[in-house]
Amino acid sequence: MAVQPEGAPCWADAMFGDLEGAKRFYGAVLGWTFGESSSEYGDYTQCYADGKAVAAVVPPLPGQEEPAQWCLYLASPDAAATAGRIREAGGEIVMEPMRVDDFGTMCLARDPGGVVFGIWQGGTHEGFEATAEPGAYCWAEVFTREPGKSDAFFPAVFSYTAKQMEDDGVDFRLYDLGDRTVLGRMAMTDDFPPEVPPHINVYFTVADCDDAVARATALGGVLRFGPTDSPFGRYAMLGDPQGATFSVIDLTKTQGEMPKVTDVS
């Protein structure tokens, strides 16, 4: 794929204490195959759908026991400059920009509401080789308990414009780059258990949502929401056996009218 504009989702990875268990689970649920792990890069292992790189899984560093969680990376032409804007907008740099050989430069950050995300300045590795295809990334949403902070932060860093969904039952906002919607923002209500941290929920495309849910739960995954129909596709939110949350969506099965939105930029 071509280099993505600044602020566009471009890659996703997750850290798992049981790397082989994660590979078995996601291989069965999403149809992934896996590249060779290299100790030189901390056993970082790329995941492939139909031969195209779509994500990666990695074990924790020695002595590091972080909960399993998917991380979405946003594209940047200059990770150091983006890190500077993150600080200026009230965010926190979790990991300073670090060059990864000639693949690119990565950085980890946290927004003022506690949402962790990544920055990727592509080199020879530009990011997703496929999107919106079975097994590949297609969408993501910022889940935050402090929507006002996220709504101020992300447009300040990435020049997003924003639209608010007209729905009294949910506080949902869309972030756009030009005429392209690239990210959603969901306000977490009291319905979310207090132990669920703010996070970015990553969606992977599947050929059949119900089949993917059945495979996931049979392998120890937890159904957190759905399956349910929407104008965007039939989707469900899942927790994998190690606790990482993600969603699956069948883009071919749409139902209902697109929601009305109001420009709030």
C-alpha positions in Angstrom: 0.0 0.0 0.0 1.0 3.6 -0.5 2.4 5.6 2.4 -0.5 6.8 4.5 -1.1 10.5 5.3 -0.2 11.7 8.8 -2.7 10.5 11.4 -4.1 7.6 9.3 -4.0 4.2 10.9 -1.2 2.2 9.3 -0.3 -0.7 11.6 -1.4 -2.8 14.6 0.4 -5.1 16.9 -0.1 -6.8 20.3 2.1 -8.2 23.1 1.2 -11.6 24.4 2.8 -13.6 27.3 1.8 -16.8 25.4 2.9 -16.0 21.9 2.3 -19.5 20.5 -1.2 -19.5 22.1 -2.0 -16.1 20.4 -0.8 -17.5 17.1 -3.1 -20.5 17.4 -6.1 -18.4 18.4 -5.8 -15.7 15.8 -4.8 -18.2 13.1 -8.0 -20.0 13.7 -10.3 -17.0 14.1 -8.8 -14.7 11.4 -7.1 -17.2 9.2 -3.7 -15.7 9.8 -0.4 -17.3 9.0 2.8 -16.1 10.6 6.3 -15.1 9.6 9.6 -16.2 11.1 10.3 -14.7 14.6 13.7 -13.0 14.9 15.4 -12.7 18.2 17.2 -9.7 16.9 13.9 -7.8 17.0 12.5 -9.4 20.2 10.7 -12.2 18.4 8.4 -9.7 16.7 6.3 -11.9 14.4 4.3 -10.6 11.4 0.8 -11.9 10.7 -0.3 -12.5 7.2 -3.7 -12.7 5.5 -3.6 -14.2 2.0 0.2 -13.5 2.0 -0.1 -9.8 2.9 1.2 -8.4 6.2 -1.8 -7.2 8.3 -0.5 -7.1 11.9 2.1 -8.4 14.3 2.4 -10.2 17.6 5.3 -10.1 20.1 6.2 -11.5 23.5 6.9 -9.2 26.4 10.4 -8.1 27.2 12.1 -10.1 30.0 10.7 -8.9 33.3 7.8 -7.0 31.6 4.3 -8.1 32.5 1.9 -5.8 30.6 -1.7 -7.0 30.0 -2.4 -8.1 26.5 -3.8 -5.3 24.4 -3.9 -4.4 20.7 -2.0 -1.2 19.8 -3.0 0.9 16.7 -0.2 2.9 15.0 -0.9 6.2 13.3 1.3 7.3 10.4 3.8 10.1 10.6 6.4 11.5 8.2 8.5 12.6 11.2 8.0 10.7 14.5 10.0 13.1 16.5 8.0 16.1 15.3 4.7 14.2 16.1 6.0 13.4 19.5 6.6 17.1 20.1 3.0 17.9 19.2 1.8 15.1 21.4 3.5 16.7 24.4 2.3 20.2 23.5 -1.3 18.9 23.3 -1.1 17.4 26.8 -0.2 13.8 25.9 2.5 11.6 27.2 5.3 9.9 25.4 5.5 6.3 26.7 8.4 5.3 24.5 10.6 7.9 22.7 10.9 7.6 18.9 13.1 4.6 18.2 14.5 3.6 14.9 14.0 0.0 14.0 16.8 -0.8 11.5 15.6 0.4 8.1 12.0 -0.7 8.7 11.0 2.7 10.2 10.7 4.6 13.4 8.2 3.8 16.2 7.0 5.7 19.2 4.4 4.9 21.8 2.2 7.6 23.4 -0.8 8.2 25.7 -3.5 10.7 25.2 -4.7 12.9 28.2 -7.5 10.4 28.8 -5.2 7.4 29.1 -5.6 5.9 25.6 -2.3 4.3 24.4 -1.5 4.4 20.7 1.6 4.2 18.5 3.3 6.4 15.9 4.9 4.8 12.9 7.3 6.6 10.5 7.6 4.1 7.7 10.8 3.1 6.1 11.0 -0.1 4.1 8.0 -1.3 6.2 5.2 1.1 5.3 2.5 -0.7 7.3 -0.6 -2.6 6.3 -0.3 -4.4 3.0 -4.0 -5.0 2.9 -7.1 -3.4 4.6 -10.8 -4.2 4.5 -10.1 -7.8 3.3 -10.7 -11.0 5.2 -8.2 -11.1 8.0 -7.1 -7.5 7.6 -7.6 -4.3 9.6 -10.5 -2.1 8.6 -11.5 0.3 11.4 -10.7 1.4 14.9 -12.3 3.4 17.7 -10.9 5.3 20.6 -12.7 4.2 23.7 -12.3 6.9 26.4 -13.9 7.9 29.7 -12.8 11.5 29.0 -14.1 12.2 25.5 -13.6 16.0 25.9 -9.8 15.4 26.4 -9.6 13.0 23.4 -11.6 15.4 21.2 -9.2 18.2 21.9 -6.1 16.2 21.7 -6.3 14.1 18.5 -7.3 17.0 16.2 -4.5 19.1 17.7 -1.9 16.5 17.0 -3.1 15.2 13.6 -5.2 18.0 12.1 -8.4 15.9 12.1 -11.7 17.5 11.5 -14.6 16.0 13.5 -18.2 15.0 13.1 -20.6 14.1 16.0 -23.1 11.3 15.5 -26.7 12.5 16.2 -27.7 9.8 18.7 -29.0 10.6 22.2 -28.1 7.0 23.3 -24.4 7.2 22.5 -21.6 9.8 22.5 -19.8 8.9 19.3 -17.5 11.1 17.1 -15.7 10.6 13.8 -12.3 11.9 13.0 -11.6 12.8 9.4 -8.5 13.5 7.3 -9.7 15.5 4.3 -12.8 13.7 3.0 -11.7 10.3 4.5 -13.0 9.2 7.9 -10.1 7.4 9.6 -11.0 6.9 13.3 -14.0 6.8 15.6 -14.2 8.0 19.2 -16.6 6.3 21.7 -17.3 7.7 25.1 -17.2 4.9 27.7 -20.3 4.9 29.9 -20.9 3.2 33.3 -21.8 0.1 31.4 -18.1 -0.5 30.9 -16.6 -2.4 33.9 -14.3 -0.2 35.8 -11.4 -2.6 35.2 -11.6 -2.0 31.5 -9.0 0.7 30.7 -9.3 3.4 28.0 -8.1 1.8 24.8 -8.3 1.7 21.0 -10.6 -1.0 19.7 -9.3 -2.5 16.5 -11.6 -4.1 14.0 -10.5 -7.0 11.7 -12.5 -8.0 8.6 -14.0 -11.5 8.5 -16.0 -13.3 5.8 -18.7 -14.3 8.4 -19.0 -12.6 11.7 -21.0 -15.4 13.4 -18.6 -18.0 12.3 -15.6 -16.0 13.6 -17.4 -15.5 17.0 -18.1 -19.3 17.2 -14.4 -20.1 16.5 -13.2 -17.5 19.0 -15.5 -18.7 21.8 -14.7 -22.3 21.1 -11.0 -21.5 21.7 -11.5 -19.7 25.0 -12.4 -16.2 23.7 -15.1 -14.1 25.4 -18.0 -12.5 23.5 -18.3 -9.0 24.9 -20.9 -7.5 22.5 -22.9 -8.7 19.5 -23.0 -10.0 16.9 -25.2 -7.2 15.7 -26.1 -5.6 12.4 -25.3 -2.1 11.4 -25.1 0.1 8.3 -21.4 -0.6 8.2 -21.6 -4.4 8.5 -22.3 -7.2 11.0 -19.9 -7.0 13.9 -19.0 -8.3 17.3 -16.5 -7.4 20.1 -14.4 -10.2 21.5 -11.8 -10.7 24.2 -9.1 -13.2 23.3 -8.0 -15.9 25.9 -5.2 -13.6 27.1 -7.5 -10.6 27.7 -6.9 -8.5 24.6 -10.1 -6.9 23.2 -10.7 -6.7 19.4 -13.7 -6.6 17.1 -14.6 -8.6 13.9 -16.8 -7.3 11.1 -18.4 -8.7 8.0 -18.5 -5.7 5.7 -20.8 -7.5 3.2 -23.8 -7.7 5.5 -25.1 -4.2 6.0 -28.4 -3.2 7.5 -30.1 0.1 8.3 -29.5 3.7 7.3 -26.3 5.5 7.8 -26.4 7.6 11.0 -26.7 11.4 10.7 -23.7 13.4 11.7 -23.0 17.0 12.5 -19.8 18.8 11.7 -18.2 20.1 15.0 -14.8 21.1 13.7 
